[in-house]
Amino acid sequence: MRLHRLGYNNIEVRFGDGTSGWPEQAPFDAILVGASGPCVPNGLRDQLAVGGRLIMPVGHAIRHQHLVKLVRRSQKQFDQQDLEDVAFVPLIGEHGWSEAPT
């Protein structure tokens, strides 16, 4: 794999529905989502370690979202901060857009 040839030996790659995360490997200290969704999927929230951070573009329009930073403070408490306006490709999958966003 190219990452190994470049000297990165602590990376695992998984192909599948990213909206469900990777529960078998959770909890995670950080999750970065590179596509916009209507909300942060609960499955991704649940996979954050306490103190973990998630960055994801969230919005209701394909050309306008807010980059959101979510920090898990306890098992049930999350802090959310809107960082800035962005435009990302739509998140598809079981917990992504139910239809093409407008």
C-alpha positions, -999 to +999 in steps of 0.1 A: +000+000+000+012+035-008+010+048+028+033+020+039+058+028+011+058+064+023+067+053+058+033+055+075+029+023+095+003+033+120-026+039+096-054+014+088-077+019+059-112+006+058-136+008+028-173+009+036-202+032+048-183+060+066-216+073+081-216+043+105-179+049+115-159+019+127-174+007+159-150-023+162-121+001+166-138+027+188-134+048+209-115+074+188-097+105+200-104+122+168-128+118+138-125+139+107-155+137+082-147+150+047-182+152+034-213+173+045-243+158+062-276+171+076-263+163+111-235+145+129-246+108+128-252+094+163-230+064+155-200+088+151-208+106+183-210+073+202-176+063+189-158+094+203-137+088+234-144+112+263-122+142+254-124+132+218-130+157+189-150+154+157-148+178+128-176+177+102-194+200+078-231+201+087-259+219+069-291+217+051-279+228+016-253+213-007-236+246-012-237+259+024-227+242+056-210+251+089-178+233+098-187+219+133-163+209+160-178+185+185-160+176+218-172+148+240-171+160+276-187+129+292-207+098+282-237+120+275-224+155+272-210+171+240-199+207+233-205+219+198-188+249+181-195+263+146-161+272+131-170+287+098-191+285+066-180+259+042-191+239+011-183+202+010-195+173-012-226+155+003-222+126+027-238+095+014-246+063+032-271+050+058-268+081+080-260+107+053-284+126+030-316+107+024-318+123-010-296+147-030-295+180-010-304+212-027 
